[in-house]
Amino acid sequence: MKIKLALFFLSISLCFLISGCHNPNDSLRTIKSRGQIVVITNNSAHGFYLYQDQSMSFEYELAKEFADFLNVELVVITPGWEKMFKTLLSGKGDLIASSLTKTERRKTQVMFSDEYLPVQQQVIVRRGNPEIKKLSDLDGQTIHIRKNTSYHERLVDLKKSGLNIHFTLYDNIPTEELLRQVQDNKIKITIADSNIFRLNRRYYPDLRIAFPISDHQSLGWAAKKHDSRLIKKINQFFDIIKENGTFSQIYNKYYAGTDMFDYVDIKKFHTRLKTRLPAYKQIIEEESQKYNFDWRLIAAVIYQESHFNPNAVSYTGVRGLMQLTMPTADEMGVLNRSNPEESIKGGIKYLHKLYNRFGNLEPEERLKFALGSYNVGYGHIKDARYIAYKKGFDINQWSSLEKTLPLLRYREYYEKSDFGYARGTEPVHYVNRIFTYYSIIKMTPEA
């Protein structure tokens, strides 16, 4: 009898060592066995989208890091908001990474990871709307939201509490689209999580937050109820990337500058995309193509430099659309800095020269370093990288220089630097603003 029991337990142990003989409910083992993780998300600005055939978004990049963490291939599927939970529970996907709010109703269906981002539900109206200022102002109003969202749950609760509200429900229209409809005066009120509103207000500057309708809530990734090992691995992953700075790098890529929203500046930018950019768009496109730059990025640089004004002159004496110094203009063969075509050609050529100096960096980091150099000078960027090195930061990450460039304002740092004092906060703001303008142009069809 003892021999039979021993053989039985030995066979069970061997079974779990053999590929293909494992608990079918253990998704983590299945993922590693197949060498592939299938992530369910939503086709949106924060879930997953394509720009110039390149996969992008905050959630996508987190998912890509997680796949690398597991050493497996990432597969992204976007079945539509209404079908995400069904897709997960049917086994067609391994987890949902789609900025899901952790709600009590959802917890009955899935298991959530720990919080990776805090959010708050906010009532969004158009600027100039004097009627909606507090919760009681929603009495008798119609609110437009997507069905089966956390917003839907919250509004149902408010209605049960006695607030006389009506809501129009949409099957699979993303929150971004409803925000656009408020901007365009097609609807009056919608609800958006704070992170989604922050991402979109640069595109829709006439929107405003009326007030929040929820307390702090948490975003989490979702797996099937039995997938505790997978959830444990996700939590471990988030702990690691928050500790080593990877989470901050991804977050800053999409959210940097969203806290410093300048309504007047953004409105002016949207206007000048229509009134001033068209005069220079063709030459910008042609010259950008020569150097393999996205013309929209170059347009963002030009706006940051001169607001598309060819006669712009700064107090330091730089001038023209791309605000060239006299030495740089001479080096690039520019005879007349106020000539739009010459300025654009010379500026792009110079930016490309700086770009080539950072050939060992990842493409986006390389671009940020080049832009920072365009603004403050290559020498100061070198000094900031050396300070980053001394402090143990990654000298190939712009996020490190966001910390060290401002230090060049202080004597204890600039006296020991080769290129001396610099107004180091300026290139940090400069790069952030350019990427804000760049993101707006990318999302503006008529640009």
Helices and strands as residue ranges (DSSP letters): H 2-17, H 27-34, E 36-40, E 49-51, E 54-56, H 58-70, E 73-77, G 81-83, H 84-89, E 95-101, H 104-107, E 110-112, E 117-119, E 121-126, G 135-138, E 142-146, H 150-160, E 166-170, H 175-183, E 190-193, H 194-200, E 207-212, E 217-224, H 228-244, H 246-255, H 263-275, G 277-279, H 281-290, H 295-306, H 326-331, H 340-356, H 363-376, H 378-390, H 398-404, G 405-409, H 411-414, H 425-442
